[in-house]
Amino acid sequence: MHFGMVVEVAKAHGHVTRHALCEMFGLSQVESSQLIREVIQRYPELFSWDASTGAHRAELTSLQRVEAALQAAPKV
């Protein structure tokens, strides 16, 4: 579920920020930071830091590939 929230923000904005997560899902700044950190720790190849905008740029093709793999995985 958390990964899906980050993917949704990335698809909508092309990047992921705390503000975007707060706005789309009503999360706090702390919750948004934790969520971004968790997803980036698990899937570091999906994002690159853009210092000029202060946002994590999403590699949308990679995000979609991981999202599809997670949806296809059997639920335990």
Backbone as numpy.savetxt, mean C-alpha at the origin, in Angstrom:
# Nx Ny Nz CAx CAy CAz Cx Cy Cz
-6.25 -8.18 4.12 -7.08 -6.99 4.12 -6.21 -5.73 4.12
-5.20 -5.68 4.97 -4.35 -4.49 5.02 -3.67 -4.23 3.70
-3.19 -5.31 3.08 -2.54 -5.16 1.80 -3.51 -4.56 0.79
-4.76 -5.01 0.82 -5.77 -4.51 -0.09 -6.03 -3.02 0.09
-5.96 -2.55 1.31 -6.16 -1.12 1.57 -5.03 -0.31 0.93
-3.81 -0.77 1.09 -2.66 -0.07 0.52 -2.75 -0.12 -1.01
-3.12 -1.25 -1.56 -3.26 -1.38 -3.01 -4.32 -0.42 -3.53
-5.43 -0.33 -2.83 -6.51 0.56 -3.27 -6.04 2.02 -3.31
-5.30 2.44 -2.30 -4.77 3.80 -2.27 -3.77 3.99 -3.40
-2.89 3.02 -3.59 -1.87 3.11 -4.64 -2.51 3.21 -6.02
-3.54 2.42 -6.25 -4.23 2.47 -7.54 -4.93 3.82 -7.75
-5.51 4.34 -6.71 -6.24 5.61 -6.82 -5.31 6.80 -6.99
-4.15 6.76 -6.32 -3.28 7.94 -6.29 -1.93 7.74 -6.98
-1.54 6.48 -7.22 -0.23 6.21 -7.78 0.86 6.22 -6.72
0.48 6.49 -5.50 1.41 6.49 -4.38 0.63 6.23 -3.10
1.36 6.01 -2.03 0.73 5.73 -0.74 1.26 6.72 0.28
0.37 7.42 0.94 0.75 8.32 2.03 -0.17 8.05 3.22
0.28 8.48 4.38 -0.58 8.38 5.58 -1.87 9.13 5.35
-1.76 10.31 4.79 -2.94 11.15 4.57 -3.97 10.45 3.68
-3.50 9.82 2.61 -4.42 9.14 1.70 -5.12 7.97 2.40
-4.38 7.21 3.21 -5.00 6.11 3.95 -6.02 6.63 4.96
-5.66 7.71 5.65 -6.59 8.32 6.61 -7.87 8.76 5.91
-7.70 9.40 4.79 -8.84 9.94 4.05 -9.75 8.84 3.51
-9.15 7.81 2.93 -9.96 6.75 2.30 -10.59 5.78 3.31
-9.89 5.53 4.43 -10.35 4.48 5.34 -10.62 4.94 6.76
-10.43 6.21 7.03 -10.69 6.73 8.37 -9.69 6.27 9.41
-8.49 5.92 8.99 -7.46 5.50 9.92 -6.81 6.71 10.57
-6.18 6.49 11.71 -5.40 7.56 12.34 -4.04 7.63 11.64
-3.29 8.70 11.90 -1.95 8.84 11.33 -1.06 7.68 11.78
-1.17 7.30 13.05 -0.35 6.21 13.58 -0.73 4.89 12.91
-2.01 4.61 12.79 -2.46 3.38 12.13 -1.99 3.34 10.68
-2.09 4.47 10.01 -1.65 4.54 8.61 -0.16 4.27 8.48
0.63 4.86 9.36 2.08 4.64 9.34 2.41 3.17 9.57
1.75 2.55 10.54 1.99 1.14 10.84 1.62 0.26 9.65
0.52 0.57 9.02 0.06 -0.21 7.87 1.05 -0.12 6.72
1.48 1.09 6.41 2.46 1.27 5.33 3.74 0.51 5.66
4.21 0.65 6.88 5.44 -0.02 7.30 5.32 -1.54 7.16
4.20 -2.11 7.60 4.00 -3.56 7.52 4.02 -4.04 6.08
3.32 -3.35 5.21 3.25 -3.78 3.81 4.62 -3.63 3.15
5.32 -2.54 3.41 6.63 -2.34 2.79 7.64 -3.35 3.32
7.55 -3.71 4.59 8.46 -4.72 5.13 8.22 -6.08 4.47
6.98 -6.37 4.20 6.66 -7.67 3.59 6.91 -7.68 2.09
6.66 -6.55 1.42 6.79 -6.44 -0.04 7.63 -5.22 -0.42
8.91 -5.19 -0.06 9.73 -4.00 -0.31 9.89 -3.66 -1.79
9.78 -4.66 -2.64 9.96 -4.43 -4.08 8.80 -3.67 -4.72
7.72 -3.49 -4.00 6.53 -2.86 -4.58 6.53 -1.35 -4.49
7.43 -0.78 -3.71 7.40 0.66 -3.49 8.81 1.24 -3.55
8.89 2.49 -3.96 10.14 3.24 -3.87 9.81 4.58 -3.24
10.74 5.09 -2.44 10.53 6.35 -1.74 10.79 7.51 -2.69
9.86 8.45 -2.74 10.00 9.66 -3.55 10.17 10.83 -2.58
11.41 11.24 -2.37 11.71 12.29 -1.39 11.10 13.64 -1.79
10.91 13.87 -3.08 10.36 15.16 -3.51 8.90 15.34 -3.11
8.16 14.24 -3.02 6.76 14.32 -2.63 6.49 13.77 -1.24
7.49 13.08 -0.67 7.30 12.47 0.65 6.31 11.33 0.61
6.34 10.57 -0.48 5.39 9.47 -0.64 6.10 8.22 -1.14
5.49 7.10 -0.88 5.98 5.83 -1.40 5.33 5.63 -2.76
6.13 5.66 -3.82 5.62 5.44 -5.17 5.37 3.96 -5.36
4.23 3.66 -5.91 3.84 2.27 -6.12 4.27 1.78 -7.49
4.76 0.56 -7.52 5.03 -0.13 -8.78 3.73 -0.88 -9.08
2.83 -0.23 -9.83 1.47 -0.76 -10.00 1.42 -2.14 -10.62
2.29 -2.43 -11.57 2.29 -3.75 -12.18 2.63 -4.81 -11.14
3.62 -4.54 -10.31 4.00 -5.48 -9.25 2.89 -5.62 -8.22
2.27 -4.50 -7.86 1.16 -4.55 -6.91 0.03 -5.44 -7.43
-0.31 -5.27 -8.69 -1.40 -6.06 -9.26 -1.04 -7.53 -9.31
0.22 -7.84 -9.58 0.66 -9.24 -9.62 0.54 -9.88 -8.23
1.01 -9.18 -7.19 0.93 -9.70 -5.82 -0.53 -9.81 -5.39
-1.33 -8.81 -5.73 -2.75 -8.84 -5.38 -3.43 -10.05 -6.00
-3.15 -10.32 -7.26 -3.75 -11.47 -7.94 -3.30 -12.78 -7.30
-2.04 -12.87 -6.93 -1.53 -14.08 -6.29 -2.18 -14.30 -4.93
-2.38 -13.21 -4.18 -3.02 -13.34 -2.87 -4.48 -13.76 -3.02
-5.16 -13.27 -4.02 -6.57 -13.63 -4.23 -6.70 -15.08 -4.68
-5.70 -15.57 -5.42 -5.74 -16.94 -5.91 -5.32 -17.96 -4.86
-4.63 -17.49 -3.83 -4.15 -18.41 -2.78 -5.33 -18.97 -2.00
-5.25 -20.25 -1.64 -6.34 -20.85 -0.84 -6.43 -20.19 0.53
-7.64 -19.98 0.98 -7.88 -19.40 2.30 -7.74 -20.47 3.36
-7.02 -20.15 4.41 -6.81 -21.14 5.49 -7.66 -20.78 6.66
